[in-house]
Amino acid sequence: MIADVGSVQSMLDSVRVVMGSDTATLLLLDETGTVLEPAASSGLGRRWRGATHVPVGSGFAGRVAAERSPVMLDEINEVSVLNPILRDFGVQGLLGVPVVGTAGLLGVLHVGCLMRRTFTPQDVERLEDAAAEIARRLSERAEDDAHLAALALQRSLLPAAPPAIDGLDLAVRYLPAEGDLGGDWYDIFTLPSGMVGVVMGDVEGHGLRSAIAMGRLRSALRAYALDYEDPEEVLHRLDRKLCYFESDICATVVYAVSEPPFDVVTVCRAGHPAPLVARSSQPFAEVVGLSTGLLLGVDAEHRRQSETVALAPGDALAFYTDGLIERRGGTASHLDQPLDRLELVRRAFRAGDNAETACSRIIAEGLGDDSVEDDVALLVVRRPPEQPT
């Protein structure tokens, strides 16, 4: 995401008017330079936040980024447009241009129409002018805004592209609280033993302090994971470190490990929401029944419990922070209870979806048009179905 959300949002509203389009969307290149993340959109309400992360070179936006030139599209399908939000909205035509700043490619700006339309050279020129203005503003903020520097640090710790791990289908999302930074984090790593670690955590508070504390906890957990296989032991040592050296900080964490063929996942919770499991044998996802465990930073001697979850081919786990299902205030909604929102998320999480689509549906359905008063982090781990021989 970007720091000056309000300014860019206003620009996208103007782009939609000038272009006479139904949608206008900005995607930004992530820290790895390989994935486009949705940054702001006009015309889709707030559901754009569930938009797919697009690899450079794939789909419509990825093609614009790879070719660094305008692209028009009048055939919308799952291959040409990876984002299910646009397809479900009924977009019939798209025009996209690259957003290029002083340091190179920043992202992609595109507009869409619900009716078939032939874009003219004048349309292309107008959209390129808008992209140039957006690039100029983003480049200026990158040079003189300390907040953006802190955000860049956070984004480097929370890459949009999870590592490629044979035997697992992975996807992630991170949405900062509107106008602020927070301490939510996720992590995925492979250990020397071949085991894979999955982390979802939430440091109390918001702002730069929480983001820095998040980075320290992330690094410490990785270090302990190198020496201890049991998630309970890793969290116990992380808790001792927090209590003795950073006693003014509390955090919730869930840590899980598994190894090929990933049919069993060992999980330990420290006060964090339990993951959801979507099984092909069940119509809706369910909350995994795990011991809650005390959050970190309260009692250095408290011991938690590691428990196992079976994962069949086609099954998936969703780890998330409480911002997905809880609201601290803001605009009233007919859904104002965590259990109501959890029910929406459970119904949106389907075993038949790949991890990327599952993330898109969970964010779009779980948040809807509500503003984000708290950070939201989401990580889906799916064991792909067995392929027929």
N, C-alpha and C positions, 0 to 999 in steps of 0.2 A: 504494500500500500504506500501511499504518498502522504507527506506531512500536510500540505495545503489542500486538504480535501475540498473545503468549501469553494475555493477559487477555481479549482479544476472542474468541480461539479457545475458551477455557474457557466464556465466556458462551454461545457458539453451541452448544457441547455440551449445556449446561443447557437452552437453548431447545428443542433437539430432544427432550430427555427430557420437559420440561413439556408440549410440544405433541403428543407422541406421534407425531412425524413421522419420516420416514426421512432427510431432509436439512434443513439450516438454512444459509442463505447470506447474507453481507453484501456488498453492493456500495457503493462510495463514489463520489461525484461527483468528476470530475477538475477540474483547474485551469480548464479552459475553461467548465465548467458545462454541458457538452453531452453528456458521455459518462459512463456508469457503469462503473467498473472493479471486477473481483472482488477483494475484500480478504481474506476468510476464509470457510471453509465447514466444516461438520461432516456426516459421512455419506458423502462422496464420496472419501475418502482425500485424497491430494494432487493428484489429477487436476483438481480444481477450478481449479488455476492456469492451465489452458488455456482457461478459460471465455471466452466472447465479450465484447468490449467493446460495451456496449449504448447506442446513442444514446437520449437522453431523448425519449420519445414513441414509440419503436419497441419492439415485442415486449412481453412481460409486464412485466419490470422497468422498462422505459422508460415504460410506461403508468402504473405506480404512481408513478414520479417526476414525471411530467407532471401527473397528476391530484391528487397529494398526498393520496391517500386509499386505503383498503384495496381490493385487487382479488383476486377468487377466479377460478381458471381450472380447468376440467375437460376442456378439449380441447387436447391437446398436439400441436403440429405445427411445421413450420419457420417458419410465419408468426407463430403466437402465442408461440412460445418460440425466441428466436434462438440460445440457447446449445446447441450440439450435445452437450455433456457431459451436461446434464440429460436430453435426449432419448434419448441412447444408454444412460443409466443406467436408463431405464424409468419415469421419474416420470409418474404419471397425474393428479395434482392438485396445484395450487399455491395458496398464500395469501401475499400480499405486502403490506407496509405501509411507508410512508415513514419514514425516520429524520431527524428534524428537531431541530436544535440551536439555540443562541442566535443564530447567524448565519444561520439559514435551513436549507434542505434540505442534508443531509449525504450521504444515500444511500438505499438500499432494503434492507430485511430481508425475506427470504421463506423459507417452509418448503415442503417437497414430500413427497408420499406415493407409494409404489409401488402402492398399491391405491386404487381410486376411493373418495372420501370427501367428504361434505358438511360443510364448515366451518360452525360455529355462531357466533352473536354472541359467545359466551363465548371461542371460539377467537380471534376477531378482537381482543377486549379483552386477552387474555393476550399476544398477539404485539405489540400496541401498547405494552403495559407494558414488554416486553423491549426494543423499539426505543427507548423513552424512556430506559431505563437506559443503553443503548449510546450514545445521543446525549449523555447527561450526561457519561459517562466521556471520550468523544472531545472534547467541548467543554472539559473541565477540562485535558486534555493539551494542547490547542491553545493554552491561555492560559499555561501555566506550564512547558512542556517545551521546552527549547532544541533537543533532538534533533528534535522534531517540526518546529520552525521550519526546521532545516537540511533536513529531508525535504521540506518545502513548497518550498524553493528548488530542490531537485533535481527535484521533480515539475513545477515551472514550466518547467524546461529540457527535460523529457522528457514532453510532453503525450501523453495517450492517443489524442487525435484528430489524425491527420496532416492536413496541408493538402489541400484538394480540388484536384486537378490534372487538367484535361481530358486524356483519353487514357491515364491511369494508374489502376490500382486499388491502393491502398496500405493497409497495416495494420501496427501495431507492438505490441510487448510489452516490458515491463521488469519484472523480478523481482529485488529486492535480496536479497543474501545474508541468511539468516535472522538477525535481530537486529542488522544492521549496514547501513551505507551503503557504496557503492562508487563507482568511477569509470567504469563503463560508460556509454556514451551513443550515441544515434543522432540524426540530423538529416536533414531534408528541406526543401529551399528552392528557390524559383524565382529565377533571376538575371535582370538587366535584358535580357540577350540572348535570353531565352526558354528558355534551357537550364535543366534541373533537376539539382540536386546532391543526392546521397545519401551519407550518412556513417555509418559504424559504427566506434566506437572504444572503447578500454579503457585507462584510466590505471592504472598499477600501484598495488597497495595497496587498503586499505579505510578507511572512516571519513570524517570531515568534510574532512580535508586532500585526499583523493583526489577527493571530490565538488567541492570548490572548484577544484582543478586542472582537472577535467573542464570546468567552466564556462568557464574562461579559454581552454582549447584550442578549445572549440566556437566561442567568439566570434572568436578569431584566425583559425580556418579560414574562417569566413564572410567575414571581411574580405579575406583573400587570394583567395578565390573570386571576389570582385567584380572583381579586377584581372587574374586569370589563368584562362584556360579549361582549360588542360592540368592534369589531376589531379596529374601528376608534379611540375609546378612548384609547385602549391599545397602539396603535402606537403613538398617540399624547403624552402620558405620557412617552413613551420610547424616543421620540424625545426630549422632555424637559430635560430628564436625560442626553442625549447625548450632547445637546447644552450647558448645564450649567456645566457639570462635565467632559466632554471629548470633548471639542470644536475643537480639532484637528482631529477628526474622522468623516467620513461620511459613510453612509451605505444605501443600498436599501433593502427593506423588503416587502414581501407580507404575510399577516396573514389572515387565514380563520378559521371559526368555523362552526360546524354543530352538530346536535343531532339526535338520532335515530328517524325515519328510514333513516336519511341522504338524504332526498329528496330535501332539500334546503341547500345550502352552502352560508354563508355570508362572503364576502371577502373585504379586504381593501388593497390598494397598496400604497407603499411609494417609487415611482420611480423604482420599480422592474418590470422585464418583466411579462406581463400578462400570466396566466396559459393557457394551451390548454385543450379543452374538446373534448373527443371522444364519439360520440353517435352512438348507434346501428342503428339509422335511417339515418346516413350520411356516405358516403364512406370514407371521410378523417376527421381528427381532425381539429378543428377551434380554432382560438385565441378568448378567452373570452373577450367580449367588456366591459372593466372596466376603470373607471377614473384612470389616471396614478398616480396622487398625487406626492408631492414633496419628494425627498429623505430625509432621516433623517440626522440631523446635520447641517442644513442650517438656519432654521427659527423655533424657539421654539414655536411660536404662530400660526404657519400654521395649518389649520384644513383640514383633508382629508374626504373621503366619503366612507361609507360601502355600498356595493351593493350585491345583491343576484344572485345566479346561481342555476337553477333547475337541479337536477340530477336524471334521471330515472334509474330503475334497468338495469344493464348492461353498464351504462355510466361510464366514468372515467375522472379524471382531472390529468394533468401533470404539476407540478410546477418545475421550473428549474432556473439555473443561466445563465448569458449571455455567459459564456464560452462555452456553448453547441452550440451556433449559431454565435458567433463572434470570430475572430482571430486577435491577436495583431501583428502578424508578423510571421517569420519563413518560412518554406517551402511553395513555391507557390502552389496554387491549382486552378483547373478550376472553383472551387466554392469559391469565395472570398468575397461574399456579404452576410450579415446576412439574407436577405430575401431568398436567395437561400438555405441557410442551414436550415432556418425555414421551408421551403417547404419540405425538406427531412424529417425533424422531424415530420411534420404534416402527411406525407404519411406513416411514420413508426409506428405512434401511432394509434392502431386499437382497437375499442371497444370490439371486440371478444377475445382479448388476456387477460389473467390474468395479474395482476400488475407486477409480476416478469418477465414474457415474454415481456411485454410492455417496461419495463426498458431496457432489453437486446436489443431489436430491436431499440429503440430510440438511445442508445449509439452507437451501431454498425453502424447504417445507418447515424446518425447525424454526428459522428466524422470520420467514415471511417478509412483511414490510416493516417490521419493528426496527427501531434504531438499536444500535449496539452500545449499551451502557457499560458492559464488561467485555473483556477480551474473550474471544472464542478460538479455541484450538481443536482440531479434529484430525484423527489419524485412523485410517481404515487398513486393516491387514487381512488379506483374503488368500485362502488356499485355493488355487485354481482347480476347476473340475478336471477329473482325469479324462484324457483324450482317448477316444476309441482307437484300438489298434487294428 
